Amino acid sequence: MLRNEHLADDPAADVSQADPAFLADVLDGLSQRKKAIPARWFYDRRGSELFEEITQLPEYYPTRTESGLLAAHSADVGRIAGKGRAVVEFGSGSSLKTPRLLSSVAPSFYVPIDISGDFLRDSAAALAESFPGLPVLPVEANFMHPVQLPAEIADVPKLGFFPGSTIGNLVPRSGVNLLRDMIETMGVGSMLLIGMDQVKDTAILIRAYDDQAGVTAAFNLNLLERINRELSGDIPLDAFKHRAIWNDTWSRIEMHLAATRDVSFMIAGRHFEMGADETIHTENSHKYTPRSGRQLLAAGGWTPLREWSDDKQMFSLILAEAKPEPTAP
């Protein structure tokens, strides 16, 4: 169906308190022929809570597998990286995986970065209680761009921590840009411990992103609830359902919100229409082979130092270093 993108004369559509970047991304994304909204907007407080529930689901293997790898190899990371680095965690969420790493690397500071401010501060306070001698300096920011880190760690060697295969949410070009931005944030000579999910049986992947309890569906649909609440929307939630599919061409799971019927709605005074089975693309989760993961890191300016994987080759942890750019091939 065609959509009317003209602003309506709707005095109730007051979005003066809304995040302008959120508003711009939603209006732009829904104005495209193939509708899409960036996955970072999942993470309001409710979205962050739902994601933490997802990580505990029996179908969701990445958290268990990565946690097992951290338990087995954090001491190796500590030996290679050395003591006293400032650990900078990108997209820290609840920081559930962080304590084991902190215990092994004896950091001088812990700097969690997250876009969800309330959730970030609660998590940072809880972690500070567990490590009473460790300065915890939370930074509320979108880590998809270079981040200004606290002045206290300006001259401290840094170890970035980017778990959960969050890098997989980005298309390759954006992933490379993020990796380069991490170097700009932390500096040449920094190290990065990154989690990468591996290519595996499609049925396992689909179950992980479309669980029987419906928690992932609620996480996806919460984005529409957030739009209604923060952007003066009236999207009928019962007109959409969660859909997870495997895209073999791009080696990724895709999450979509699919319209179950012809539907029209308003957002910030703008009118949109969608036809039955038309979708809003909300997330990608790319999966890597060992070679493609290393190539992505290298393209982003990081030199892999060590890699650890589980017995079933489900998931990998890679420790990399941002070395100076060579002056010759």
ZADO-1210 file (C-alpha; in nm, 4 decimals, padded with zeros to 6 digits):
<atoms>
<atom x="00.0000" y="00.0000" z="00.0000" code="MET" pos="1"/>
<atom x="00.1074" y="00.3589" z="-00.0546" code="LEU" pos="2"/>
<atom x="00.1785" y="00.5756" z="00.2453" code="ARG" pos="3"/>
<atom x="00.1020" y="00.9398" z="00.3085" code="ASN" pos="4"/>
<atom x="00.4139" y="01.1009" z="00.4542" code="GLU" pos="5"/>
<atom x="00.2728" y="01.4497" z="00.4974" code="HIS" pos="6"/>
<atom x="00.2485" y="01.5861" z="00.8475" code="LEU" pos="7"/>
<atom x="-00.1036" y="01.5896" z="00.9833" code="ALA" pos="8"/>
<atom x="-00.2495" y="01.8808" z="01.1739" code="ASP" pos="9"/>
<atom x="-00.2517" y="01.6928" z="01.5037" code="ASP" pos="10"/>
<atom x="-00.2016" y="01.9092" z="01.8124" code="PRO" pos="11"/>
<atom x="-00.1830" y="01.5940" z="02.0267" code="ALA" pos="12"/>
<atom x="00.1359" y="01.4851" z="01.8477" code="ALA" pos="13"/>
<atom x="00.3681" y="01.6587" z="02.0931" code="ASP" pos="14"/>
<atom x="00.7143" y="01.5029" z="02.0721" code="VAL" pos="15"/>
<atom x="00.9054" y="01.7942" z="02.2241" code="SER" pos="16"/>
<atom x="01.0457" y="01.5674" z="02.4953" code="GLN" pos="17"/>
<atom x="01.1394" y="01.2851" z="02.2587" code="ALA" pos="18"/>
<atom x="01.4944" y="01.1904" z="02.1681" code="ASP" pos="19"/>
<atom x="01.5381" y="01.3660" z="01.8314" code="PRO" pos="20"/>
<atom x="01.7621" y="01.0887" z="01.6997" code="ALA" pos="21"/>
<atom x="01.4978" y="00.8268" z="01.7856" code="PHE" pos="22"/>
<atom x="01.2293" y="01.0342" z="01.6159" code="LEU" pos="23"/>
<atom x="01.4411" y="01.0877" z="01.3049" code="ALA" pos="24"/>
<atom x="01.5353" y="00.7202" z="01.2737" code="ASP" pos="25"/>
<atom x="01.1747" y="00.6037" z="01.3107" code="VAL" pos="26"/>
<atom x="01.0250" y="00.8535" z="01.0666" code="LEU" pos="27"/>
<atom x="01.2988" y="00.7981" z="00.8118" code="ASP" pos="28"/>
<atom x="01.2955" y="00.4208" z="00.8489" code="GLY" pos="29"/>
<atom x="00.9202" y="00.3892" z="00.8074" code="LEU" pos="30"/>
<atom x="00.9269" y="00.6182" z="00.5045" code="SER" pos="31"/>
<atom x="01.1418" y="00.3754" z="00.3054" code="GLN" pos="32"/>
<atom x="01.0085" y="00.1170" z="00.0613" code="ARG" pos="33"/>
<atom x="01.1722" y="-00.1503" z="00.2779" code="LYS" pos="34"/>
<atom x="01.0928" y="-00.0291" z="00.6261" code="LYS" pos="35"/>
<atom x="01.3563" y="-00.0606" z="00.8966" code="ALA" pos="36"/>
<atom x="01.4353" y="00.0833" z="01.2402" code="ILE" pos="37"/>
<atom x="01.7863" y="00.0554" z="01.3913" code="PRO" pos="38"/>
<atom x="01.8124" y="-00.2123" z="01.6603" code="ALA" pos="39"/>
<atom x="01.9708" y="00.0263" z="01.9135" code="ARG" pos="40"/>
<atom x="01.6225" y="00.1658" z="01.9864" code="TRP" pos="41"/>
<atom x="01.5164" y="-00.1647" z="02.1410" code="PHE" pos="42"/>
<atom x="01.6919" y="-00.0684" z="02.4607" code="TYR" pos="43"/>
<atom x="01.4693" y="00.1467" z="02.6735" code="ASP" pos="44"/>
<atom x="01.4415" y="00.0174" z="03.0286" code="ARG" pos="45"/>
<atom x="01.1762" y="-00.2425" z="02.9423" code="ARG" pos="46"/>
<atom x="01.3666" y="-00.3523" z="02.6331" code="GLY" pos="47"/>
<atom x="01.6854" y="-00.3934" z="02.8357" code="SER" pos="48"/>
<atom x="01.4988" y="-00.6006" z="03.0943" code="GLU" pos="49"/>
<atom x="01.3471" y="-00.8210" z="02.8253" code="LEU" pos="50"/>
<atom x="01.6855" y="-00.8752" z="02.6649" code="PHE" pos="51"/>
<atom x="01.8249" y="-00.9929" z="02.9981" code="GLU" pos="52"/>
<atom x="01.5356" y="-01.2430" z="03.0117" code="GLU" pos="53"/>
<atom x="01.6268" y="-01.3597" z="02.6613" code="ILE" pos="54"/>
<atom x="01.9825" y="-01.4356" z="02.7713" code="THR" pos="55"/>
<atom x="01.8458" y="-01.6842" z="03.0273" code="GLN" pos="56"/>
<atom x="01.6230" y="-01.8768" z="02.7856" code="LEU" pos="57"/>
<atom x="01.7068" y="-02.2421" z="02.7148" code="PRO" pos="58"/>
<atom x="01.7049" y="-02.1766" z="02.3390" code="GLU" pos="59"/>
<atom x="01.9433" y="-01.8814" z="02.3621" code="TYR" pos="60"/>
<atom x="02.2839" y="-02.0515" z="02.3584" code="TYR" pos="61"/>
<atom x="02.5138" y="-01.7451" z="02.3086" code="PRO" pos="62"/>
<atom x="02.5102" y="-01.6254" z="02.6700" code="THR" pos="63"/>
<atom x="02.5739" y="-01.9690" z="02.8221" code="ARG" pos="64"/>
<atom x="02.8451" y="-02.0518" z="02.5706" code="THR" pos="65"/>
<atom x="03.0231" y="-01.7189" z="02.5979" code="GLU" pos="66"/>
<atom x="03.0020" y="-01.7278" z="02.9788" code="SER" pos="67"/>
<atom x="03.1649" y="-02.0708" z="02.9722" code="GLY" pos="68"/>
<atom x="03.4442" y="-01.9400" z="02.7506" code="LEU" pos="69"/>
<atom x="03.5007" y="-01.6457" z="02.9851" code="LEU" pos="70"/>
<atom x="03.5171" y="-01.8826" z="03.2814" code="ALA" pos="71"/>
<atom x="03.7744" y="-02.0974" z="03.1037" code="ALA" pos="72"/>
<atom x="03.9897" y="-01.8278" z="02.9447" code="HIS" pos="73"/>
<atom x="03.9641" y="-01.4972" z="03.1347" code="SER" pos="74"/>
<atom x="04.2874" y="-01.5849" z="03.3122" code="ALA" pos="75"/>
<atom x="04.4538" y="-01.6230" z="02.9705" code="ASP" pos="76"/>
<atom x="04.3233" y="-01.2776" z="02.8758" code="VAL" pos="77"/>
<atom x="04.4708" y="-01.1383" z="03.1957" code="GLY" pos="78"/>
<atom x="04.8116" y="-01.2908" z="03.1258" code="ARG" pos="79"/>
<atom x="04.8222" y="-01.1516" z="02.7709" code="ILE" pos="80"/>
<atom x="04.6716" y="-00.8079" z="02.8425" code="ALA" pos="81"/>
<atom x="04.8525" y="-00.7580" z="03.1724" code="GLY" pos="82"/>
<atom x="04.7252" y="-00.6026" z="03.4927" code="LYS" pos="83"/>
<atom x="04.6046" y="-00.2495" z="03.5550" code="GLY" pos="84"/>
<atom x="04.4236" y="-00.1705" z="03.2300" code="ARG" pos="85"/>
<atom x="04.1010" y="00.0269" z="03.2289" code="ALA" pos="86"/>
<atom x="03.8259" y="-00.2078" z="03.1115" code="VAL" pos="87"/>
<atom x="03.5876" y="-00.0253" z="02.8756" code="VAL" pos="88"/>
<atom x="03.2700" y="-00.2215" z="02.8072" code="GLU" pos="89"/>
<atom x="03.0691" y="-00.1231" z="02.4998" code="PHE" pos="90"/>
<atom x="02.6939" y="-00.1776" z="02.5461" code="GLY" pos="91"/>
<atom x="02.7323" y="-00.3029" z="02.9011" code="SER" pos="92"/>
<atom x="02.3648" y="-00.3834" z="02.9722" code="GLY" pos="93"/>
<atom x="02.3443" y="-00.5627" z="03.3062" code="SER" pos="94"/>
<atom x="02.7201" y="-00.6383" z="03.3071" code="SER" pos="95"/>
<atom x="02.6446" y="-00.9996" z="03.4036" code="LEU" pos="96"/>
<atom x="02.9493" y="-01.1381" z="03.2213" code="LYS" pos="97"/>
<atom x="03.1831" y="-00.8663" z="03.3401" code="THR" pos="98"/>
<atom x="03.2776" y="-00.9788" z="03.6948" code="PRO" pos="99"/>
<atom x="03.4737" y="-01.2828" z="03.5765" code="ARG" pos="100"/>
<atom x="03.6801" y="-01.0703" z="03.3395" code="LEU" pos="101"/>
<atom x="03.7416" y="-00.8034" z="03.6030" code="LEU" pos="102"/>
<atom x="03.8541" y="-01.0650" z="03.8515" code="SER" pos="103"/>
<atom x="04.1104" y="-01.1976" z="03.6036" code="SER" pos="104"/>
<atom x="04.2600" y="-00.8759" z="03.4645" code="VAL" pos="105"/>
<atom x="04.2797" y="-00.6710" z="03.7873" code="ALA" pos="106"/>
<atom x="04.1768" y="-00.3448" z="03.6179" code="PRO" pos="107"/>
<atom x="04.2505" y="00.0042" z="03.7426" code="SER" pos="108"/>
<atom x="03.9078" y="00.1321" z="03.6282" code="PHE" pos="109"/>
<atom x="03.5844" y="-00.0065" z="03.4861" code="TYR" pos="110"/>
<atom x="03.3994" y="00.2124" z="03.2338" code="VAL" pos="111"/>
<atom x="03.0625" y="00.0742" z="03.1195" code="PRO" pos="112"/>
<atom x="02.9079" y="00.2492" z="02.8174" code="ILE" pos="113"/>
<atom x="02.5396" y="00.2101" z="02.7365" code="ASP" pos="114"/>
<atom x="02.2633" y="00.4061" z="02.5656" code="ILE" pos="115"/>
<atom x="02.0036" y="00.3166" z="02.8327" code="SER" pos="116"/>
<atom x="02.0961" y="00.5572" z="03.1122" code="GLY" pos="117"/>
<atom x="01.8753" y="00.4331" z="03.3968" code="ASP" pos="118"/>
<atom x="01.9639" y="00.0697" z="03.3323" code="PHE" pos="119"/>
<atom x="02.3328" y="00.1624" z="03.3035" code="LEU" pos="120"/>
<atom x="02.3426" y="00.3426" z="03.6356" code="ARG" pos="121"/>
<atom x="02.1606" y="00.0622" z="03.8195" code="ASP" pos="122"/>
<atom x="02.3971" y="-00.1993" z="03.6771" code="SER" pos="123"/>
<atom x="02.7053" y="00.0105" z="03.7469" code="ALA" pos="124"/>
<atom x="02.6005" y="00.0618" z="04.1087" code="ALA" pos="125"/>
<atom x="02.5449" y="-00.3118" z="04.1572" code="ALA" pos="126"/>
<atom x="02.8850" y="-00.3957" z="04.0102" code="LEU" pos="127"/>
<atom x="03.0579" y="-00.1305" z="04.2206" code="ALA" pos="128"/>
<atom x="02.9239" y="-00.3050" z="04.5318" code="GLU" pos="129"/>
<atom x="03.0830" y="-00.6312" z="04.4163" code="SER" pos="130"/>
<atom x="03.4194" y="-00.4616" z="04.3519" code="PHE" pos="131"/>
<atom x="03.4436" y="-00.2013" z="04.6299" code="PRO" pos="132"/>
<atom x="03.8016" y="-00.1032" z="04.5496" code="GLY" pos="133"/>
<atom x="03.7444" y="-00.0523" z="04.1785" code="LEU" pos="134"/>
<atom x="03.6523" y="00.2924" z="04.0434" code="PRO" pos="135"/>
<atom x="03.3419" y="00.2499" z="03.8234" code="VAL" pos="136"/>
<atom x="03.2792" y="00.5362" z="03.5797" code="LEU" pos="137"/>
<atom x="02.9575" y="00.4824" z="03.3788" code="PRO" pos="138"/>
<atom x="02.9181" y="00.6714" z="03.0509" code="VAL" pos="139"/>
<atom x="02.5736" y="00.7169" z="02.8963" code="GLU" pos="140"/>
<atom x="02.6408" y="00.7308" z="02.5237" code="ALA" pos="141"/>
<atom x="02.5746" y="00.5765" z="02.1857" code="ASN" pos="142"/>
<atom x="02.8914" y="00.3733" z="02.1353" code="PHE" pos="143"/>
<atom x="02.8218" y="00.3564" z="01.7605" code="MET" pos="144"/>
<atom x="03.0283" y="00.6739" z="01.7425" code="HIS" pos="145"/>
<atom x="03.3564" y="00.7703" z="01.9115" code="PRO" pos="146"/>
<atom x="03.2943" y="00.8210" z="02.2827" code="VAL" pos="147"/>
<atom x="03.4600" y="01.0757" z="02.5099" code="GLN" pos="148"/>
<atom x="03.5941" y="00.8657" z="02.7961" code="LEU" pos="149"/>
<atom x="03.6417" y="01.0027" z="03.1497" code="PRO" pos="150"/>
<atom x="03.9505" y="01.2155" z="03.1966" code="ALA" pos="151"/>
<atom x="04.0667" y="00.9856" z="03.4768" code="GLU" pos="152"/>
<atom x="04.1625" y="00.7136" z="03.2284" code="ILE" pos="153"/>
<atom x="04.3145" y="00.9324" z="02.9577" code="ALA" pos="154"/>
<atom x="04.6659" y="00.7930" z="03.0072" code="ASP" pos="155"/>
<atom x="04.5696" y="00.4432" z="03.1249" code="VAL" pos="156"/>
<atom x="04.6123" y="00.1453" z="02.8866" code="PRO" pos="157"/>
<atom x="04.2708" y="00.0134" z="02.7892" code="LYS" pos="158"/>
<atom x="04.1034" y="-00.3218" z="02.7324" code="LEU" pos="159"/>
<atom x="03.7750" y="-00.2997" z="02.5446" code="GLY" pos="160"/>
<atom x="03.5079" y="-00.5599" z="02.6168" code="PHE" pos="161"/>
<atom x="03.2393" y="-00.6209" z="02.3548" code="PHE" pos="162"/>
<atom x="03.0599" y="-00.9454" z="02.4414" code="PRO" pos="163"/>
<atom x="02.7403" y="-01.1075" z="02.3180" code="GLY" pos="164"/>
<atom x="02.8311" y="-01.0963" z="01.9473" code="SER" pos="165"/>
<atom x="02.6754" y="-00.7496" z="01.9398" code="THR" pos="166"/>
<atom x="02.9049" y="-00.6808" z="01.6446" code="ILE" pos="167"/>
<atom x="02.6729" y="-00.9157" z="01.4543" code="GLY" pos="168"/>
<atom x="02.3906" y="-00.6621" z="01.4738" code="ASN" pos="169"/>
<atom x="02.5767" y="-00.4488" z="01.2217" code="LEU" pos="170"/>
<atom x="02.6120" y="-00.4904" z="00.8474" code="VAL" pos="171"/>
<atom x="02.9799" y="-00.5391" z="00.7553" code="PRO" pos="172"/>
<atom x="03.0439" y="-00.1759" z="00.6602" code="ARG" pos="173"/>
<atom x="02.8949" y="-00.0502" z="00.9866" code="SER" pos="174"/>
<atom x="03.0826" y="-00.3171" z="01.1815" code="GLY" pos="175"/>
<atom x="03.4133" y="-00.2011" z="01.0349" code="VAL" pos="176"/>
<atom x="03.3263" y="00.1616" z="01.1127" code="ASN" pos="177"/>
<atom x="03.2419" y="00.0703" z="01.4729" code="LEU" pos="178"/>
<atom x="03.5692" y="-00.1163" z="01.5189" code="LEU" pos="179"/>
<atom x="03.7578" y="00.1872" z="01.3892" code="ARG" pos="180"/>
<atom x="03.5561" y="00.4147" z="01.6193" code="ASP" pos="181"/>
<atom x="03.6577" y="00.1921" z="01.9118" code="MET" pos="182"/>
<atom x="04.0203" y="00.2620" z="01.8277" code="ILE" pos="183"/>
<atom x="03.9437" y="00.6338" z="01.8213" code="GLU" pos="184"/>
<atom x="03.7702" y="00.5986" z="02.1588" code="THR" pos="185"/>
<atom x="04.0430" y="00.3934" z="02.3318" code="MET" pos="186"/>
<atom x="04.3563" y="00.4712" z="02.1308" code="GLY" pos="187"/>
<atom x="04.6196" y="00.2788" z="01.9400" code="VAL" pos="188"/>
<atom x="04.7775" y="00.0156" z="02.1629" code="GLY" pos="189"/>
<atom x="04.4462" y="-00.0741" z="02.3232" code="SER" pos="190"/>
<atom x="04.3201" y="-00.4311" z="02.3288" code="MET" pos="191"/>
<atom x="03.9697" y="-00.5614" z="02.2595" code="LEU" pos="192"/>
<atom x="03.8024" y="-00.8811" z="02.3811" code="LEU" pos="193"/>
<atom x="03.5100" y="-00.9455" z="02.1476" code="ILE" pos="194"/>
<atom x="03.2491" y="-01.2207" z="02.1255" code="GLY" pos="195"/>
<atom x="03.1460" y="-01.3547" z="01.7833" code="MET" pos="196"/>
<atom x="02.8664" y="-01.6012" z="01.7160" code="ASP" pos="197"/>
<atom x="02.9495" y="-01.8743" z="01.4671" code="GLN" pos="198"/>
<atom x="02.7622" y="-02.0127" z="01.1664" code="VAL" pos="199"/>
<atom x="02.5674" y="-02.3252" z="01.2652" code="LYS" pos="200"/>
<atom x="02.2546" y="-02.5305" z="01.1946" code="ASP" pos="201"/>
<atom x="01.9710" y="-02.2999" z="01.0870" code="THR" pos="202"/>
<atom x="01.7166" y="-02.4676" z="01.3169" code="ALA" pos="203"/>
<atom x="01.9306" y="-02.3847" z="01.6217" code="ILE" pos="204"/>
<atom x="01.9536" y="-02.0223" z="01.5107" code="LEU" pos="205"/>
<atom x="01.5808" y="-01.9817" z="01.4477" code="ILE" pos="206"/>
<atom x="01.4929" y="-02.1260" z="01.7902" code="ARG" pos="207"/>
<atom x="01.7358" y="-01.8863" z="01.9559" code="ALA" pos="208"/>
<atom x="01.5571" y="-01.5867" z="01.8009" code="TYR" pos="209"/>
<atom x="01.1992" y="-01.7144" z="01.8172" code="ASP" pos="210"/>
<atom x="01.1745" y="-01.8834" z="02.1563" code="ASP" pos="211"/>
<atom x="00.8800" y="-02.0921" z="02.2690" code="GLN" pos="212"/>
<atom x="00.7975" y="-01.8636" z="02.5631" code="ALA" pos="213"/>
<atom x="00.7631" y="-01.5613" z="02.3336" code="GLY" pos="214"/>
<atom x="01.0141" y="-01.3421" z="02.5175" code="VAL" pos="215"/>
<atom x="01.1958" y="-01.2443" z="02.1975" code="THR" pos="216"/>
<atom x="00.8608" y="-01.1601" z="02.0386" code="ALA" pos="217"/>
<atom x="00.7806" y="-00.9334" z="02.3346" code="ALA" pos="218"/>
<atom x="01.1254" y="-00.7733" z="02.3018" code="PHE" pos="219"/>
<atom x="01.0627" y="-00.7004" z="01.9339" code="ASN" pos="220"/>
<atom x="00.7086" y="-00.5705" z="01.9891" code="LEU" pos="221"/>
<atom x="00.8263" y="-00.3504" z="02.2756" code="ASN" pos="222"/>
<atom x="00.9817" y="-00.1277" z="02.0095" code="LEU" pos="223"/>
<atom x="00.6317" y="-00.0413" z="01.8874" code="LEU" pos="224"/>
<atom x="00.5195" y="00.0248" z="02.2440" code="GLU" pos="225"/>
<atom x="00.8145" y="00.2606" z="02.2875" code="ARG" pos="226"/>
<atom x="00.7238" y="00.4444" z="01.9660" code="ILE" pos="227"/>
<atom x="00.3656" y="00.4855" z="02.0860" code="ASN" pos="228"/>
<atom x="00.4746" y="00.6099" z="02.4268" code="ARG" pos="229"/>
<atom x="00.7622" y="00.8417" z="02.3312" code="GLU" pos="230"/>
<atom x="00.6711" y="00.9535" z="01.9773" code="LEU" pos="231"/>
<atom x="00.2961" y="01.0090" z="02.0122" code="SER" pos="232"/>
<atom x="00.2181" y="00.6973" z="01.8095" code="GLY" pos="233"/>
<atom x="-00.1025" y="00.4983" z="01.7826" code="ASP" pos="234"/>
<atom x="00.0328" y="00.1800" z="01.6252" code="ILE" pos="235"/>
<atom x="-00.2131" y="-00.1072" z="01.6903" code="PRO" pos="236"/>
<atom x="00.0100" y="-00.3670" z="01.8540" code="LEU" pos="237"/>
<atom x="-00.2282" y="-00.6508" z="01.7712" code="ASP" pos="238"/>
<atom x="-00.1690" y="-00.5832" z="01.4010" code="ALA" pos="239"/>
<atom x="00.1956" y="-00.6977" z="01.4190" code="PHE" pos="240"/>
<atom x="00.3749" y="-01.0213" z="01.4966" code="LYS" pos="241"/>
<atom x="00.7382" y="-01.1164" z="01.5504" code="HIS" pos="242"/>
<atom x="00.9187" y="-01.2973" z="01.2704" code="ARG" pos="243"/>
<atom x="01.2732" y="-01.4419" z="01.2651" code="ALA" pos="244"/>
<atom x="01.4265" y="-01.5672" z="00.9396" code="ILE" pos="245"/>
<atom x="01.7674" y="-01.6905" z="00.8203" code="TRP" pos="246"/>
<atom x="01.9201" y="-01.4920" z="00.5332" code="ASN" pos="247"/>
<atom x="02.1870" y="-01.7204" z="00.3887" code="ASP" pos="248"/>
<atom x="02.3173" y="-01.4621" z="00.1417" code="THR" pos="249"/>
<atom x="02.4238" y="-01.2326" z="00.4268" code="TRP" pos="250"/>
<atom x="02.4863" y="-01.5098" z="00.6826" code="SER" pos="251"/>
<atom x="02.2482" y="-01.3583" z="00.9345" code="ARG" pos="252"/>
<atom x="01.9306" y="-01.4010" z="01.1331" code="ILE" pos="253"/>
<atom x="01.6867" y="-01.1179" z="01.0653" code="GLU" pos="254"/>
<atom x="01.4124" y="-01.0028" z="01.2994" code="MET" pos="255"/>
<atom x="01.1059" y="-00.8352" z="01.1534" code="HIS" pos="256"/>
<atom x="00.7723" y="-00.7011" z="01.2731" code="LEU" pos="257"/>
<atom x="00.5207" y="-00.8301" z="01.0201" code="ALA" pos="258"/>
<atom x="00.1796" y="-00.6702" z="00.9681" code="ALA" pos="259"/>
<atom x="-00.0953" y="-00.9286" z="01.0094" code="THR" pos="260"/>
<atom x="-00.3450" y="-00.7128" z="00.8183" code="ARG" pos="261"/>
<atom x="-00.3640" y="-00.3848" z="00.6290" code="ASP" pos="262"/>
<atom x="-00.2945" y="-00.1206" z="00.8900" code="VAL" pos="263"/>
<atom x="-00.2594" y="00.2573" z="00.9204" code="SER" pos="264"/>
<atom x="-00.1210" y="00.4575" z="01.2108" code="PHE" pos="265"/>
<atom x="00.0167" y="00.7934" z="01.3168" code="MET" pos="266"/>
<atom x="00.3591" y="00.8786" z="01.4590" code="ILE" pos="267"/>
<atom x="00.4416" y="01.2351" z="01.5638" code="ALA" pos="268"/>
<atom x="00.1588" y="01.3616" z="01.3474" code="GLY" pos="269"/>
<atom x="00.2682" y="01.1691" z="01.0390" code="ARG" pos="270"/>
<atom x="00.0485" y="00.9104" z="00.8742" code="HIS" pos="271"/>
<atom x="00.1754" y="00.5680" z="00.7630" code="PHE" pos="272"/>
<atom x="00.0120" y="00.2689" z="00.5998" code="GLU" pos="273"/>
<atom x="00.1316" y="-00.0893" z="00.5663" code="MET" pos="274"/>
<atom x="-00.0139" y="-00.3813" z="00.3764" code="GLY" pos="275"/>
<atom x="-00.0731" y="-00.7266" z="00.5193" code="ALA" pos="276"/>
<atom x="00.2559" y="-00.9205" z="00.5515" code="ASP" pos="277"/>
<atom x="00.4668" y="-00.6085" z="00.4948" code="GLU" pos="278"/>
<atom x="00.7444" y="-00.5916" z="00.7524" code="THR" pos="279"/>
<atom x="00.9568" y="-00.3538" z="00.9560" code="ILE" pos="280"/>
<atom x="01.3129" y="-00.4879" z="00.9678" code="HIS" pos="281"/>
<atom x="01.4320" y="-00.4394" z="01.3254" code="THR" pos="282"/>
<atom x="01.7525" y="-00.6392" z="01.3750" code="GLU" pos="283"/>
<atom x="02.0288" y="-00.8351" z="01.2068" code="ASN" pos="284"/>
<atom x="02.2448" y="-01.0909" z="01.3819" code="SER" pos="285"/>
<atom x="02.5330" y="-01.1889" z="01.1561" code="HIS" pos="286"/>
<atom x="02.7104" y="-01.5192" z="01.2135" code="LYS" pos="287"/>
<atom x="03.0771" y="-01.5719" z="01.1349" code="TYR" pos="288"/>
<atom x="03.3224" y="-01.8381" z="01.0389" code="THR" pos="289"/>
<atom x="03.6616" y="-01.8157" z="01.2124" code="PRO" pos="290"/>
<atom x="03.8102" y="-01.6661" z="00.8959" code="ARG" pos="291"/>
<atom x="03.5356" y="-01.4092" z="00.8336" code="SER" pos="292"/>
<atom x="03.5505" y="-01.2958" z="01.1969" code="GLY" pos="293"/>
<atom x="03.9239" y="-01.2335" z="01.1777" code="ARG" pos="294"/>
<atom x="03.8829" y="-01.0528" z="00.8456" code="GLN" pos="295"/>
<atom x="03.6224" y="-00.8208" z="00.9965" code="LEU" pos="296"/>
<atom x="03.8550" y="-00.7344" z="01.2835" code="LEU" pos="297"/>
<atom x="04.1461" y="-00.6727" z="01.0495" code="ALA" pos="298"/>
<atom x="03.9349" y="-00.4450" z="00.8298" code="ALA" pos="299"/>
<atom x="03.8496" y="-00.2441" z="01.1420" code="GLY" pos="300"/>
<atom x="04.2143" y="-00.1981" z="01.2381" code="GLY" pos="301"/>
<atom x="04.2444" y="-00.4771" z="01.4959" code="TRP" pos="302"/>
<atom x="04.5066" y="-00.7532" z="01.4873" code="THR" pos="303"/>
<atom x="04.3792" y="-01.0816" z="01.6366" code="PRO" pos="304"/>
<atom x="04.6120" y="-01.2166" z="01.9054" code="LEU" pos="305"/>
<atom x="04.4291" y="-01.5212" z="02.0426" code="ARG" pos="306"/>
<atom x="04.0986" y="-01.6954" z="01.9751" code="GLU" pos="307"/>
<atom x="03.9021" y="-01.9356" z="02.1919" code="TRP" pos="308"/>
<atom x="03.5976" y="-02.1413" z="02.0950" code="SER" pos="309"/>
<atom x="03.3837" y="-02.4102" z="02.2593" code="ASP" pos="310"/>
<atom x="03.3982" y="-02.7791" z="02.1648" code="ASP" pos="311"/>
<atom x="03.0975" y="-02.7506" z="01.9321" code="LYS" pos="312"/>
<atom x="03.2304" y="-02.4380" z="01.7576" code="GLN" pos="313"/>
<atom x="02.9185" y="-02.2449" z="01.8543" code="MET" pos="314"/>
<atom x="03.0814" y="-01.9224" z="01.9672" code="PHE" pos="315"/>
<atom x="03.4226" y="-01.7539" z="01.9764" code="SER" pos="316"/>
<atom x="03.6072" y="-01.5061" z="02.1950" code="LEU" pos="317"/>
<atom x="03.8848" y="-01.3141" z="02.0207" code="ILE" pos="318"/>
<atom x="04.1458" y="-01.0953" z="02.1855" code="LEU" pos="319"/>
<atom x="04.2816" y="-00.8341" z="01.9440" code="ALA" pos="320"/>
<atom x="04.5135" y="-00.5355" z="01.9571" code="GLU" pos="321"/>
<atom x="04.4966" y="-00.1973" z="01.7838" code="ALA" pos="322"/>
<atom x="04.8457" y="-00.1780" z="01.6415" code="LYS" pos="323"/>
<atom x="04.9850" y="00.1257" z="01.4592" code="PRO" pos="324"/>
<atom x="04.8994" y="00.1418" z="01.0904" code="GLU" pos="325"/>
<atom x="05.1874" y="-00.0042" z="00.8880" code="PRO" pos="326"/>
<atom x="05.3697" y="00.2351" z="00.6567" code="THR" pos="327"/>
<atom x="05.4093" y="-00.0330" z="00.3901" code="ALA" pos="328"/>
<atom x="05.2367" y="-00.3595" z="00.2912" code="PRO" pos="329"/>
</atoms>
